[in-house]
Amino acid sequence: MKKDVFTLLGGFLTALLFFFGTIGVSFDWFTTESINAFVIVISAFVALSVNVYAVWKNTHFLQGLKVWLRKKEAKKQNK
């Protein structure tokens, strides 16, 4: 699924490049190589974001949940 989204992004940018070429607008930096590099950077950023979220969730969130459950269990046993 993710690869398909990035392929669509690259296809859209390539179509935009051809459109600009058709109407006579050109940018030196906007080439097929720069589009491919941009798609790679975006895909790497998304992967990094997902992994950072997973690490945060598994360390901080779950540890807090375990502490809360222990406190709740301790209160149950004291009653």
C-alpha positions in Angstrom: 0.0 0.0 0.0 2.7 2.5 1.0 4.8 1.7 -2.1 1.7 2.4 -4.3 1.1 5.8 -2.7 4.7 6.8 -3.3 4.6 5.5 -6.9 1.5 7.6 -7.4 3.3 10.7 -5.9 6.2 10.1 -8.3 3.8 9.7 -11.2 2.0 12.9 -10.4 5.3 14.9 -10.1 6.5 13.4 -13.4 3.2 14.4 -15.1 3.6 17.9 -13.6 7.1 18.0 -15.1 5.8 17.1 -18.6 3.0 19.6 -18.3 5.4 22.4 -17.4 7.6 21.3 -20.4 4.5 21.4 -22.7 3.6 25.0 -21.7 7.2 26.1 -21.9 7.9 26.5 -18.2 11.2 24.9 -17.1 13.1 24.8 -13.8 16.7 23.6 -13.7 16.2 21.8 -10.5 12.9 20.1 -11.5 14.1 17.0 -13.3 13.2 13.3 -13.3 16.2 12.6 -11.0 15.0 15.3 -8.5 11.5 13.8 -8.5 12.9 10.3 -7.8 15.1 11.7 -5.0 12.1 13.5 -3.5 10.0 10.4 -3.5 12.7 8.5 -1.8 13.1 11.2 0.9 9.4 11.3 1.5 9.1 7.5 1.8 12.1 7.5 4.2 10.5 10.3 6.3 7.2 8.4 6.5 9.0 5.2 7.6 11.0 7.1 10.2 7.8 8.8 11.5 6.0 5.4 11.8 9.0 3.9 13.6 9.4 6.8 16.0 5.7 6.6 16.9 6.0 2.8 17.4 9.0 3.2 19.7 7.3 6.0 21.7 4.1 4.0 22.0 5.9 0.8 23.1 8.1 2.5 25.7 6.3 5.4 27.2 2.6 4.7 26.7 2.7 1.0 27.5 4.9 1.6 30.6 2.5 4.2 31.9 -0.4 1.8 31.2 1.4 -0.9 33.2 2.0 1.4 36.1 -1.7 2.5 36.1 -2.8 -1.2 36.0 -0.5 -2.1 38.9 -1.9 0.8 41.0 -5.5 -0.2 40.2 -4.7 -3.8 41.2 -3.1 -2.7 44.4 -6.2 -0.6 45.3 -8.3 -3.6 44.7 -6.3 -5.8 47.0 -6.3 -3.2 49.8 -10.1 -3.1 49.9 
